[in-house]
């Protein structure tokens, strides 16, 4: 008597597991793994895996990735091998750990090279840097965070250095506050997490206080913060309203030791002028 399931005629989960040589443990895990509505499971898992690896400050083992993602181990292993072969993931065979690969860097660089906003902003950012001799940043809202797209550093020995690709909470940065100030309070609440995490003792995390702060920024046309994100640093930012909803902003970071009233006025004026210039440039090119 043949006790093996007929793959052509049997449609139970157990039958499919036997025919695919997949463990029942993996099958249970696969059934429990959520998939976003309308998402292609394999593509969704690939992106999620890359995001976990890129967010980690160290390489991760298969077990750690399985614990984080809850994918079947066999499927996760095959997905990792595919990404290793394509250069998106790197593996240390001796340790059995995985990290983001060089292919991700190439694609990220391509994003910046082809983004018309970055190309238009770079020249204007350099003009601002030369005018005020402070570090200038360009960032874009991504969910509840801002991501740094470009930076021009001050020539001072004491200066701010920010890595392109750095991600920071929008509520704690002048860049994020500038973008959030273009939204209604309801839109801001929908974007931000229920609990706002402080990065320093000065970070505004009380909802009412943040809304009051953003209302003031709407009136002035620029945002600012002092030591909300980094101790010893004051930052000013302007939104770039070339599209709706606004996603991008430009900022200038100044160590508090040289931030007097006159320098503050100079920085704000340079940023407001830069925002007008970039917005006009992008609108001329149909952005």
C-alpha positions in Angstrom: 0.0 0.0 0.0 1.3 3.5 -0.9 1.0 5.7 2.1 2.8 8.7 0.5 0.4 11.6 -0.5 -0.4 12.0 -4.1 0.9 15.5 -5.0 -1.5 15.8 -7.9 -4.6 15.0 -6.0 -4.0 15.9 -2.4 -4.3 19.6 -1.4 -3.8 19.6 2.3 -1.0 21.5 4.0 0.6 18.3 5.2 0.6 16.9 1.6 2.2 20.0 0.2 4.8 19.9 3.0 5.7 16.3 2.1 5.9 16.9 -1.6 8.1 20.0 -1.2 10.3 18.4 1.5 9.4 21.2 3.9 9.2 20.5 7.6 5.8 20.8 9.4 7.5 23.4 11.7 8.3 25.6 8.7 4.8 25.1 7.3 3.2 26.3 10.5 5.5 29.3 10.6 4.7 30.1 7.0 1.0 30.0 7.7 1.4 32.3 10.6 3.6 34.8 8.8 1.6 37.9 7.9 1.7 39.4 4.4 0.6 42.9 3.6 -2.7 43.2 1.6 -2.0 43.2 -2.1 1.7 42.3 -1.7 3.6 39.7 -3.5 4.9 37.5 -0.7 8.4 36.8 -2.2 9.0 40.5 -3.0 7.6 41.6 0.3 9.9 39.2 2.2 12.9 40.2 0.2 12.4 43.9 0.9 11.7 43.3 4.6 14.8 41.1 4.9 17.0 43.8 3.4 15.5 46.5 5.6 16.3 44.4 8.7 19.9 43.8 7.6 20.4 47.5 6.7 19.0 48.7 10.1 21.2 46.4 12.1 24.6 47.7 13.5 26.1 44.3 13.1 25.8 41.1 11.0 23.0 38.7 12.0 22.8 34.9 12.1 20.1 32.9 10.4 18.5 32.2 13.8 18.4 35.9 14.6 16.8 36.8 11.3 14.3 34.0 11.8 13.5 35.3 15.2 13.1 38.9 13.8 11.1 38.0 10.7 9.3 34.7 11.6 9.8 33.3 8.1 10.2 29.6 7.7 13.9 28.8 8.2 14.3 26.9 4.9 12.6 29.7 2.9 14.7 32.3 4.7 17.9 30.4 4.0 17.1 30.1 0.3 16.3 33.8 0.1 19.6 34.7 1.7 21.5 32.5 -0.7 19.8 34.2 -3.6 20.6 37.6 -2.3 24.2 36.6 -1.6 24.6 35.4 -5.1 23.3 38.7 -6.5 25.5 40.8 -4.2 22.7 42.3 -2.1 23.8 40.4 1.0 27.2 39.4 2.2 28.0 36.4 4.4 30.8 35.5 6.7 31.0 31.7 6.2 33.1 31.1 9.3 30.6 32.8 11.6 27.5 32.2 9.6 26.4 35.8 9.8 24.8 38.0 7.1 25.0 41.7 6.4 23.9 44.2 3.7 25.9 43.9 0.5 27.6 46.3 -1.8 24.8 46.2 -4.4 22.6 48.1 -2.0 25.2 50.9 -1.9 25.2 51.1 -5.7 21.5 51.4 -5.9 21.4 54.0 -3.1 24.0 56.0 -4.9 22.1 55.7 -8.1 19.0 57.1 -6.3 20.9 60.2 -5.3 22.6 60.6 -8.7 19.3 60.6 -10.5 17.1 62.6 -8.1 16.4 66.0 -9.6 15.9 67.6 -6.2 19.4 66.6 -5.0 21.0 67.8 -8.2 19.2 71.2 -8.0 19.9 71.6 -4.3 23.6 70.8 -4.3 24.7 74.0 -5.9 22.4 76.1 -3.7 23.5 74.3 -0.6 27.1 75.1 -1.5 26.2 78.8 -1.8 24.5 78.7 1.7 27.6 77.0 3.1 29.9 79.7 1.7 27.6 82.5 3.0 27.3 81.3 6.6 30.2 78.8 6.8 28.1 76.3 8.6 27.1 72.7 7.7 24.1 72.5 5.4 21.8 69.4 5.0 19.1 68.2 2.6 16.7 65.6 3.9 13.4 63.9 2.9 10.5 62.8 5.0 10.1 59.0 5.1 7.3 57.8 7.3 7.9 59.4 10.8 11.6 60.0 10.1 13.8 62.2 7.9 16.6 60.7 5.8 19.6 62.8 4.9 20.2 63.0 1.1 23.1 65.5 0.9 25.4 67.5 3.1 27.9 70.4 2.7 30.3 70.7 5.7 31.5 73.9 7.4 35.1 74.8 7.2 35.3 75.4 10.9 37.3 72.9 13.0 34.3 72.5 15.2 31.6 71.5 12.8 28.7 69.1 12.3 29.3 66.0 10.2 26.2 64.0 9.1 26.2 60.8 7.0 24.1 60.7 3.9 21.5 58.0 4.5 21.2 58.8 8.2 17.7 58.5 9.6 16.4 60.5 12.5 12.9 61.1 14.0 11.1 64.0 12.4 9.8 65.3 15.7 13.3 65.9 17.1 15.0 67.6 14.1 14.5 71.0 12.5 14.4 69.3 9.1 11.5 67.2 10.3 9.7 70.0 12.0 10.0 72.2 8.9 8.2 69.5 6.8 5.7 68.7 9.6 4.8 72.4 9.9 3.3 72.2 6.3 0.8 69.6 7.5 -2.4 69.9 9.5 -2.3 68.8 13.1 -4.4 65.8 12.1 -1.9 64.9 9.3 1.0 65.2 11.8 -0.7 62.9 14.3 -1.3 60.3 11.6 2.4 60.4 10.6 4.0 60.3 14.0 4.0 57.3 16.4 1.7 57.4 19.4 4.7 57.8 21.7 7.4 60.3 20.8 10.8 59.2 22.0 13.2 61.9 23.4 16.7 61.9 22.0 17.9 64.5 24.5 16.4 66.0 27.7 15.3 69.0 25.4 13.4 67.0 22.9 9.7 68.1 22.7 7.7 64.9 23.1 4.4 66.2 24.6 1.9 66.3 21.8 0.3 69.7 22.6 3.7 71.3 22.9 4.8 69.9 19.6 1.7 71.2 17.8 2.1 74.6 19.3 5.8 74.7 18.2 4.7 73.7 14.6 2.0 76.4 14.5 4.7 79.0 15.3 6.9 77.6 12.5 4.0 77.9 10.0 3.8 81.6 10.8 7.6 82.3 10.6 8.3 80.1 7.5 11.2 78.3 9.1 11.7 75.7 11.9 14.4 75.6 14.6 15.5 73.5 17.6 18.2 73.8 20.2 19.7 70.6 21.6 16.5 68.6 20.9 18.5 66.2 18.7 22.1 66.8 19.6 23.5 68.4 22.8 25.4 71.6 22.1 23.8 72.2 18.7 21.2 74.5 17.3 19.5 73.9 13.9 17.4 75.9 11.5 15.4 74.5 8.6 13.1 75.5 5.8 10.7 73.3 3.8 11.0 73.1 0.1 7.4 73.5 -1.2 7.9 72.6 -4.8 5.4 69.8 -4.5 2.4 68.9 -2.4 2.6 67.3 0.1 6.0 68.7 1.0 8.6 66.1 1.7 12.0 67.9 1.5 13.7 70.4 3.7 17.1 72.1 4.0 18.8 72.9 7.3 21.8 74.6 8.8 23.5 73.3 12.0 25.4 75.6 14.2 27.3 74.8 17.4 25.8 76.9 20.2 29.2 78.4 21.0 29.1 80.6 17.9 25.3 81.1 17.6 24.7 84.7 18.5 21.7 86.8 17.4 23.5 88.2 14.3 24.6 84.8 13.1 21.2 83.4 13.6 19.6 86.1 11.4 22.2 85.5 8.8 21.5 81.7 8.7 17.7 82.1 8.6 18.0 84.7 5.7 20.3 82.4 3.7 18.0 79.4 4.2 14.8 81.3 3.2 16.5 82.6 0.1 17.8 79.1 -0.7 14.3 77.7 -0.4 12.9 80.2 -2.8 15.7 79.5 -5.3 15.4 75.7 -5.2 11.6 75.9 -5.4 11.7 78.2 -8.5 14.3 76.0 -10.2 12.3 72.8 -9.7 9.0 74.3 -10.8 10.6 75.6 -14.0 11.5 72.0 -14.8 8.0 70.7 -14.0 8.6 69.3 -10.6 
